[in-house]
């Protein structure tokens, strides 16, 4: 993937989280109290199938630009 800022190639990788879905939370909102729930106004990141989330946790594909210090990840919506 090309970095939208410097146009160089980004490194492919992923963001991993324990037992709660990976999601973006808007500024001022709080994380959900219960595991497996999304915060109000939150947006799920695309989930990589790594087996049962209850065992393996959640992972989302992400790209990193070392020059710009930017991480990009797609959302489900």
DSSP file (Angstrom, degrees, kcal/mol; ACC not computed):
  #  RESIDUE AA STRUCTURE BP1 BP2  ACC     N-H-->O    O-->H-N    N-H-->O    O-->H-N    TCO  KAPPA ALPHA  PHI   PSI    X-CA   Y-CA   Z-CA
    1    1 A X              0   0    0      0, 0.0     9,-3.3     0, 0.0     2,-0.4   0.000 360.0 360.0 360.0 141.7    0.0    0.0    0.0
    2    2 A X  B     -A    9   0A   0      7,-0.2     7,-0.2     1,-0.1     2,-0.2  -0.716 360.0-114.7 -88.5 133.9    1.2    3.5   -0.8
    3    3 A X     >  -     0   0    0      5,-3.1     4,-1.5    -2,-0.4    -1,-0.1  -0.487  17.1-143.2 -65.2 130.1    1.5    6.0    2.0
    4    4 A X  T  4 S+     0   0    0     -2,-0.2    -1,-0.2     1,-0.2    -2,-0.0   0.646  95.9  45.3 -71.2 -12.2   -1.0    8.8    1.4
    5    5 A X  T  4 S+     0   0    0      3,-0.1    -1,-0.2    65,-0.0    -2,-0.0   0.909 130.7  12.2 -95.5 -54.7    1.4   11.4    2.8
    6    6 A X  T  4 S-     0   0    0      2,-0.1    -2,-0.1     0, 0.0     3,-0.1   0.543  90.1-129.6-104.5  -9.5    4.9   10.6    1.3
    7    7 A X     <  +     0   0    0     -4,-1.5     2,-0.1     1,-0.2    -3,-0.1   0.519  62.6 133.0  72.4   8.1    3.8    8.2   -1.5
    8    8 A X        -     0   0    0      1,-0.1    -5,-3.1    -6,-0.1    -1,-0.2  -0.453  68.6 -86.0 -82.7 163.2    6.4    5.6   -0.4
    9    9 A X  B     -A    2   0A   0     -7,-0.2    -7,-0.2    -2,-0.1     2,-0.2  -0.492  44.2-138.4 -70.9 134.8    5.5    1.9    0.0
   10   10 A X        -     0   0    0     -9,-3.3     2,-0.3    -2,-0.2    55,-0.2  -0.625  18.1-109.5 -92.9 153.2    4.1    1.0    3.5
   11   11 A X  E     -B   64   0B   0     53,-3.0    53,-2.4    -2,-0.2     2,-0.3  -0.665  31.2-129.0 -82.1 134.9    5.0   -2.1    5.5
   12   12 A X  E     +B   63   0B   0     -2,-0.3     2,-0.2    51,-0.2    51,-0.2  -0.623  51.0 118.2 -84.1 141.6    2.3   -4.7    5.8
   13   13 A X  E     -B   62   0B   0     49,-2.3    49,-2.2    -2,-0.3     2,-0.3  -0.831  47.2-105.1-168.8-151.9    1.4   -6.0    9.3
   14   14 A X  E     -B   61   0B   0     47,-0.3     2,-0.5    -2,-0.2    47,-0.2  -0.985  11.8-125.4-154.9 162.0   -1.4   -6.1   11.8
   15   15 A X  E     -B   60   0B   0     45,-2.8    45,-2.5    -2,-0.3     2,-0.4  -0.953  30.8-159.3-109.2 129.9   -2.7   -4.7   15.1
   16   16 A X  E     +B   59   0B   0     -2,-0.5     2,-0.3    43,-0.2    43,-0.2  -0.887  12.1 178.8-115.7 143.9   -3.5   -7.3   17.7
   17   17 A X  E     -B   58   0B   0     41,-3.1    41,-1.8    -2,-0.4     5,-0.1  -0.946  27.6-118.2-136.1 156.7   -5.8   -7.0   20.7
   18   18 A X  S    S-     0   0    0     -2,-0.3    40,-1.2    39,-0.2    -1,-0.3   0.794  77.0 -33.2 -65.0-116.0   -6.7   -9.5   23.4
   19   19 A X  S    S+     0   0    0     38,-0.2     2,-0.4     2,-0.1    17,-0.3   0.306 113.5  84.8 -99.3   8.1  -10.3  -10.5   23.8
   20   20 A X  S    S-     0   0    0     15,-0.2    38,-0.3    38,-0.1    15,-0.1  -0.912  87.8-101.8-111.1 139.1  -12.1   -7.3   22.8
   21   21 A X        -     0   0    0     -2,-0.4     2,-0.5     1,-0.1    -3,-0.1  -0.219  39.6-112.3 -54.8 145.0  -12.8   -6.4   19.2
   22   22 A X        +     0   0    0     23,-0.2    23,-2.5    -5,-0.1     2,-0.3  -0.694  53.9 153.5 -82.0 125.8  -10.4   -3.9   17.7
   23   23 A X  E     -D   44   0C   0     -2,-0.5     2,-0.3    21,-0.3    21,-0.2  -0.996  46.2-111.4-153.3 155.0  -12.1   -0.6   17.1
   24   24 A X  E     -D   43   0C   0     19,-2.6    19,-1.9    -2,-0.3     2,-0.4  -0.692  31.0-155.5 -84.0 137.4  -11.6    3.1   16.8
   25   25 A X        -     0   0    0     -2,-0.3    17,-0.1    17,-0.2     3,-0.1  -0.969  18.4-118.6-118.1 129.3  -13.2    5.1   19.6
   26   26 A X    >   -     0   0    0     -2,-0.4     3,-2.2    14,-0.2    16,-0.1  -0.287  43.0 -85.7 -65.3 150.4  -14.1    8.8   19.0
   27   27 A X  T 3  S+     0   0    0      1,-0.3    -1,-0.1     3,-0.0     3,-0.1  -0.298 116.9  22.2 -54.6 132.0  -12.4   11.4   21.2
   28   28 A X  T 3  S+     0   0    0      1,-0.4    -1,-0.3    -3,-0.1     2,-0.2   0.162  98.6 111.4  93.6 -17.5  -14.3   11.8   24.4
   29   29 A X    <   -     0   0    0     -3,-2.2    -1,-0.4    12,-0.0     2,-0.3  -0.543  60.7-133.7 -86.8 156.6  -16.0    8.4   24.3
   30   30 A X        -     0   0    0     -2,-0.2    10,-0.4    -3,-0.1     3,-0.1  -0.804  25.6 -98.6-108.3 150.7  -15.1    5.6   26.7
   31   31 A X        -     0   0    0     -2,-0.3     7,-0.1     1,-0.1    -1,-0.1  -0.237  52.1 -88.3 -60.3 156.1  -14.4    2.0   25.9
   32   32 A X        -     0   0    0      5,-0.3     7,-0.1     1,-0.1    -1,-0.1  -0.344  28.9-133.9 -64.3 147.1  -17.2   -0.5   26.4
   33   33 A X  S    S+     0   0    0     -3,-0.1     2,-0.4     2,-0.1    -1,-0.1   0.837  86.6  58.6 -72.7 -33.6  -17.4   -2.0   29.9
   34   34 A X  S >  S-     0   0    0      4,-0.1     3,-1.3     1,-0.1    -2,-0.1  -0.779  89.6-111.4-103.7 141.6  -17.9   -5.6   28.7
   35   35 A X  T 3  S+     0   0    0     -2,-0.4   -15,-0.2     1,-0.2     3,-0.1  -0.277 102.2  33.3 -61.2 155.6  -15.5   -7.6   26.6
   36   36 A X  T 3  S+     0   0    0    -17,-0.3     2,-0.3     1,-0.3    -1,-0.2   0.454  98.6 109.0  73.5   4.5  -16.8   -8.4   23.0
   37   37 A X    <   -     0   0    0     -3,-1.3     2,-0.4    -5,-0.1    -5,-0.3  -0.785  64.0-131.6-108.9 155.5  -18.7   -5.0   22.9
   38   38 A X        -     0   0    0     -2,-0.3     3,-0.1    -3,-0.1    -4,-0.1  -0.839  29.7-107.4-103.6 141.1  -17.9   -1.9   20.8
   39   39 A X    >   -     0   0    0     -2,-0.4     3,-2.6     1,-0.1     2,-0.2  -0.270  48.6 -85.2 -62.0 151.8  -17.8    1.5   22.4
   40   40 A X  T 3  S+     0   0    0    -10,-0.4   -14,-0.2     1,-0.3    -1,-0.1  -0.428 120.4  12.2 -60.1 126.0  -20.7    3.8   21.5
   41   41 A X  T 3  S+     0   0    0      1,-0.3    -1,-0.3    -2,-0.2    -2,-0.1   0.437  99.5 142.4  83.1   0.7  -19.8    5.5   18.3
   42   42 A X    <   -     0   0    0     -3,-2.6     2,-0.4   -17,-0.1    -1,-0.3  -0.297  42.8-143.5 -73.6 159.0  -16.9    3.1   17.7
   43   43 A X  E     -D   24   0C   0    -19,-1.9   -19,-2.6    -3,-0.1     2,-0.1  -0.989  16.9-127.2-126.8 121.3  -15.9    1.7   14.3
   44   44 A X  E     -D   23   0C   0     -2,-0.4    32,-2.0   -21,-0.2    33,-0.5  -0.384  17.0-135.1 -64.9 138.9  -14.7   -1.9   14.0
   45   45 A X  B     -E   75   0D   0    -23,-2.5    30,-0.3    30,-0.3   -23,-0.2  -0.685  43.2 -82.9 -86.2 152.2  -11.4   -2.5   12.2
   46   46 A X        -     0   0    0     28,-2.3    15,-0.5    -2,-0.3     2,-0.4  -0.333  49.4-130.7 -58.6 130.8  -11.5   -5.3    9.7
   47   47 A X        -     0   0    0     13,-0.2     2,-0.5    11,-0.0    13,-0.2  -0.704   8.6-142.5 -90.4 130.0  -11.0   -8.6   11.5
   48   48 A X        -     0   0    0     11,-3.1     2,-1.0    -2,-0.4    11,-0.4  -0.790  26.4-117.2 -87.9 130.5   -8.4  -11.1   10.3
   49   49 A X        +     0   0    0     -2,-0.5     3,-0.1     1,-0.2     9,-0.1  -0.552  52.3 152.1 -71.2 103.8   -9.5  -14.7   10.7
   50   50 A X        -     0   0    0     -2,-1.0     2,-0.2     1,-0.6    -1,-0.2   0.028  65.0 -85.7-118.1  24.5   -7.0  -16.2   13.1
   51   51 A X  S    S-     0   0    0      4,-0.1    -1,-0.6     5,-0.0     2,-0.2  -0.548  89.2  -5.3  98.9-170.6   -9.3  -18.8   14.6
   52   52 A X    >>  -     0   0    0     -2,-0.2     4,-2.9     1,-0.2     3,-1.5  -0.384  60.0-144.4 -62.6 125.3  -11.8  -18.4   17.5
   53   53 A X  H 3> S+     0   0    0      1,-0.3     4,-2.1     2,-0.2    -1,-0.2   0.821  97.9  65.5 -60.5 -31.7  -11.4  -14.9   19.0
   54   54 A X  H 34 S+     0   0    0      1,-0.2    -1,-0.3     2,-0.2     4,-0.1   0.795 116.8  27.3 -61.4 -27.0  -12.1  -16.2   22.4
   55   55 A X  H <4 S+     0   0    0     -3,-1.5    -2,-0.2     2,-0.1    -1,-0.2   0.850 134.5  28.7 -98.9 -48.8   -8.8  -18.2   22.2
   56   56 A X  H  < S-     0   0    0     -4,-2.9    -3,-0.2     1,-0.3    -2,-0.2   0.555  95.9-136.8 -95.0  -9.9   -6.6  -16.1   19.8
   57   57 A X     <  -     0   0    0     -4,-2.1     2,-0.4    -5,-0.4    -1,-0.3  -0.351  38.0 -55.3  78.7-168.5   -7.9  -12.6   20.4
   58   58 A X  E     -B   17   0B   0    -41,-1.8   -41,-3.1   -40,-1.2     2,-0.3  -0.873  47.1-175.1-113.9 143.0   -8.6  -10.1   17.6
   59   59 A X  E     -B   16   0B   0    -11,-0.4   -11,-3.1    -2,-0.4     2,-0.4  -0.987   5.4-163.2-134.5 145.9   -6.2   -8.9   14.8
   60   60 A X  E     -B   15   0B   0    -45,-2.5   -45,-2.8    -2,-0.3   -13,-0.2  -0.997  27.9-112.3-130.8 134.0   -6.7   -6.3   12.1
   61   61 A X  E     +B   14   0B   0    -15,-0.5    13,-0.5    -2,-0.4     2,-0.3  -0.364  45.8 171.5 -60.0 137.6   -4.6   -5.8    9.0
   62   62 A X  E     -BC  13  73B   0    -49,-2.2   -49,-2.3    11,-0.2     2,-0.4  -0.985  25.9-142.1-149.5 156.5   -2.7   -2.6    9.1
   63   63 A X  E     -BC  12  72B   0      9,-2.6     9,-2.7    -2,-0.3     2,-0.4  -0.953  15.0-156.0-123.6 142.5    0.1   -0.8    7.2
   64   64 A X  E     -BC  11  71B   0    -53,-2.4   -53,-3.0    -2,-0.4     2,-0.6  -0.963   8.9-159.0-125.4 133.6    2.9    1.3    8.6
   65   65 A X  E  >> - C   0  70B   0      5,-2.5     4,-1.8    -2,-0.4     5,-1.2  -0.945   4.0-166.7-109.1 111.1    5.0    4.1    7.1
   66   66 A X  T  45S+     0   0    0     -2,-0.6    -1,-0.1     1,-0.2   -56,-0.1   0.823  87.2  53.5 -66.7 -31.8    8.3    4.5    9.1
   67   67 A X  T  45S+     0   0    0      1,-0.2    -1,-0.2     3,-0.1    -2,-0.0   0.916 121.1  28.8 -69.9 -43.0    9.0    7.8    7.5
   68   68 A X  T  45S-     0   0    0      2,-0.1    -2,-0.2     0, 0.0    -1,-0.2   0.574  99.5-129.8 -93.8 -11.6    5.7    9.5    8.4
   69   69 A X  T  <5 +     0   0    0     -4,-1.8     2,-0.4     1,-0.2    -3,-0.2   0.938  59.2 143.7  59.0  48.2    5.0    7.4   11.6
   70   70 A X  E   < -C   65   0B   0     -5,-1.2    -5,-2.5     2,-0.0     2,-0.4  -0.950  38.2-161.7-123.0 138.6    1.5    6.6   10.3
   71   71 A X  E     -C   64   0B   0     -2,-0.4     2,-0.4    -7,-0.2    -7,-0.2  -0.981  10.2-167.0-116.5 131.1   -0.5    3.4   10.7
   72   72 A X  E     +C   63   0B   0     -9,-2.7    -9,-2.6    -2,-0.4     2,-0.3  -0.954   9.0 174.1-118.6 138.5   -3.5    2.8    8.4
   73   73 A X  E     -C   62   0B   0     -2,-0.4   -11,-0.2   -11,-0.2     2,-0.1  -0.998  27.4-122.8-141.9 141.6   -6.2    0.1    8.9
   74   74 A X        -     0   0    0    -13,-0.5   -28,-2.3    -2,-0.3     2,-0.2  -0.486  24.6-138.3 -80.0 154.0   -9.4   -0.6    7.0
   75   75 A X  B     -E   45   0D   0    -30,-0.3   -30,-0.3    -2,-0.1   -52,-0.0  -0.683  16.4-122.8-107.4 165.3  -12.8   -0.6    8.8
   76   76 A X              0   0    0    -32,-2.0   -31,-0.1    -2,-0.2    -1,-0.1   0.723 360.0 360.0 -77.4 -22.1  -15.7   -3.0    8.4
   77   77 A X              0   0    0    -33,-0.5    -1,-0.2   -31,-0.0   -32,-0.1   0.425 360.0 360.0-105.9 360.0  -18.1   -0.2    7.6
